[in-house]
Amino acid sequence: MALDLVNLDSSTRQFMLEEIGRDVAESKLYYSPRLSPAGRQQYPGLLENAARNGTDHNLASELRAPGRLNATEERRKPKGGTTIAQVPVTAPETLAEGEFNRFYARGLCRRALVEGKDSVFVYRAKEVVNPRPESVALIGRSLPAKQLLDDLRTNIGTDTALGLPPGPNSGLSVKLD
């Protein structure tokens, strides 16, 4: 099920595309280590297509196509060393949701600033079975649009200083007031 991104319209999508283009031009686009070599090559176009007229759900469907994700990955063992494990079946959704939401938030922050709005607001864009306390604490919070935009641009594919999005599968996003 796709995230319910309440301000995902043509205006926000245009800003999303500009943000994706920025990361591609600056060689800062996040490439999951779970992407295969073919997946890495195709990923920017898949992300752009989803931003242009799709959703995180559409992106996940594209990532699920044969050959786009590795079948296995190396993982660290708790007591040292590594092992080879199957890539989780949820990997396409996790990657698609996280990165689509990141570019949506960046695009929305850009839009807010252009429209003279200083803040965006955190809300639950997807219901989750066991919400994390740190996620619940963010709901309804106002975040400075410029600060969140800078944070998301700087912290590519990692946790952000402002804590949004708060880890994979949090179900949180931002909206305009």
C-alpha positions as CSV (number, residue, x, y, z in Angstrom):
1,M,0.0,0.0,0.0
2,A,1.4,3.4,-1.0
3,L,2.1,6.2,1.5
4,D,-0.8,8.7,1.7
5,L,1.2,11.8,0.8
6,V,-1.4,14.5,1.1
7,N,0.5,17.2,-0.9
8,L,1.7,14.9,-3.7
9,D,0.5,17.0,-6.7
10,S,2.1,18.4,-9.9
11,S,3.8,21.2,-8.0
12,T,5.4,19.0,-5.4
13,R,6.3,16.4,-8.1
14,Q,8.2,19.1,-10.0
15,F,10.3,20.0,-7.0
16,M,10.9,16.3,-6.3
17,L,12.2,15.9,-9.9
18,E,14.5,18.9,-9.4
19,E,15.8,17.4,-6.1
20,I,16.5,14.0,-7.8
21,G,18.3,15.8,-10.6
22,R,20.4,17.7,-8.1
23,D,21.5,14.5,-6.4
24,V,22.2,12.8,-9.7
25,A,24.2,15.8,-11.0
26,E,26.2,15.9,-7.7
27,S,26.7,12.1,-7.6
28,K,24.9,12.1,-4.2
29,L,22.0,9.8,-5.1
30,Y,21.7,7.0,-2.5
31,Y,22.2,3.6,-4.0
32,S,21.2,0.8,-1.7
33,P,23.8,-2.0,-1.5
34,R,20.9,-4.3,-2.2
35,L,20.6,-3.0,-5.8
36,S,22.2,-5.3,-8.4
37,P,24.6,-3.7,-10.9
38,A,21.7,-3.6,-13.4
39,G,19.4,-2.1,-10.6
40,R,22.0,0.6,-9.9
41,Q,22.1,1.6,-13.5
42,Q,18.3,1.7,-13.8
43,Y,17.5,3.2,-10.4
44,P,17.7,6.9,-11.2
45,G,15.3,6.5,-14.1
46,L,12.9,4.4,-12.0
47,L,12.9,7.0,-9.2
48,E,12.3,9.8,-11.7
49,N,9.4,8.0,-13.3
50,A,7.8,7.4,-9.9
51,A,8.3,11.0,-8.9
52,R,6.9,12.2,-12.3
53,N,3.6,10.3,-12.1
54,G,3.7,7.4,-9.6
55,T,4.0,6.5,-6.0
56,D,6.4,4.6,-3.7
57,H,4.2,1.6,-4.4
58,N,4.9,1.9,-8.2
59,L,8.7,2.3,-7.5
60,A,8.6,-0.9,-5.3
61,S,6.9,-2.8,-8.1
62,E,9.6,-1.7,-10.5
63,L,12.4,-2.6,-8.1
64,R,10.8,-6.1,-7.7
65,A,11.4,-6.8,-11.4
66,P,13.9,-9.7,-11.9
67,G,17.6,-8.7,-11.7
68,R,17.1,-5.3,-10.1
69,L,18.0,-6.4,-6.5
70,N,20.6,-8.8,-5.4
71,A,19.3,-12.2,-4.1
72,T,21.7,-12.3,-1.2
73,E,23.7,-9.9,0.9
74,E,26.6,-10.2,3.4
75,R,25.6,-9.6,7.0
76,R,27.7,-9.2,10.2
77,K,27.3,-11.9,12.8
78,P,26.7,-10.7,16.4
79,K,29.9,-12.4,17.6
80,G,32.1,-11.2,14.7
81,G,32.5,-12.4,11.1
82,T,30.0,-12.4,8.3
83,T,27.4,-14.6,6.8
84,I,25.5,-14.6,3.5
85,A,21.7,-14.1,3.9
86,Q,18.7,-13.8,1.6
87,V,17.7,-10.2,0.9
88,P,14.4,-9.7,2.7
89,V,11.3,-10.0,0.5
90,T,10.3,-6.5,1.8
91,A,13.5,-4.9,0.5
92,P,11.8,-3.3,-2.6
93,E,9.1,-1.7,-0.4
94,T,11.6,-0.5,2.2
95,L,13.9,1.1,-0.3
96,A,11.0,2.6,-2.4
97,E,9.1,4.0,0.5
98,G,12.1,5.5,2.2
99,E,13.6,7.2,-0.8
100,F,10.3,8.3,-2.4
101,N,9.3,9.8,0.9
102,R,12.7,11.6,1.3
103,F,12.3,13.2,-2.1
104,Y,8.7,14.0,-1.4
105,A,9.7,15.8,1.8
106,R,12.5,17.6,0.0
107,G,10.2,18.7,-2.7
108,L,7.5,19.8,-0.3
109,C,10.1,21.8,1.7
110,R,11.1,23.6,-1.5
111,R,7.5,24.2,-2.3
112,A,6.7,25.5,1.2
113,L,9.6,28.0,0.9
114,V,8.6,29.2,-2.6
115,E,5.0,29.7,-1.3
116,G,6.3,31.7,1.7
117,K,5.7,29.1,4.3
118,D,8.4,28.5,6.9
119,S,7.3,25.2,8.3
120,V,6.0,21.7,7.4
121,F,4.1,19.4,9.7
122,V,4.8,15.8,10.6
123,Y,1.9,13.3,10.2
124,R,1.4,9.6,9.8
125,A,1.3,8.8,6.1
126,K,0.9,5.0,6.6
127,E,-0.5,3.0,9.5
128,V,2.0,0.7,11.2
129,V,1.3,-2.2,13.5
130,N,3.9,-1.2,16.2
131,P,4.7,2.5,16.0
132,R,8.0,3.5,17.6
133,P,7.7,5.9,20.5
134,E,10.1,8.3,18.8
135,S,7.8,8.3,15.7
136,V,4.7,8.9,17.7
137,A,6.4,11.8,19.5
138,L,7.0,13.6,16.1
139,I,3.4,13.5,14.9
140,G,1.9,17.0,14.7
141,R,5.3,18.7,15.2
142,S,6.2,21.7,13.1
143,L,9.6,21.5,11.4
144,P,11.4,24.5,9.8
145,A,11.2,23.8,6.0
146,K,14.7,25.2,5.2
147,Q,16.4,23.2,8.0
148,L,14.6,20.0,7.1
149,L,15.5,20.5,3.4
150,D,19.2,21.0,4.3
151,D,19.1,18.1,6.6
152,L,17.7,15.7,4.0
153,R,20.1,17.0,1.4
154,T,23.1,16.4,3.6
155,N,22.1,13.1,5.2
156,I,21.6,11.0,2.1
157,G,20.4,7.4,2.8
158,T,21.1,7.8,6.5
159,D,19.4,9.1,9.6
160,T,18.8,12.8,9.7
161,A,19.6,15.3,12.4
162,L,16.0,16.3,12.7
163,G,14.9,12.6,12.9
164,L,12.6,12.7,9.8
165,P,12.0,10.2,8.5
166,P,12.7,8.3,11.7
167,G,14.1,5.1,10.3
168,P,12.8,2.6,7.7
169,N,9.1,1.8,7.7
170,S,8.1,4.6,10.2
171,G,5.1,5.6,8.1
172,L,5.8,9.3,8.9
173,S,6.0,12.1,6.3
174,V,5.3,15.9,6.2
175,K,2.6,18.1,4.9
176,L,1.7,21.8,4.4
177,D,-0.5,23.5,7.0
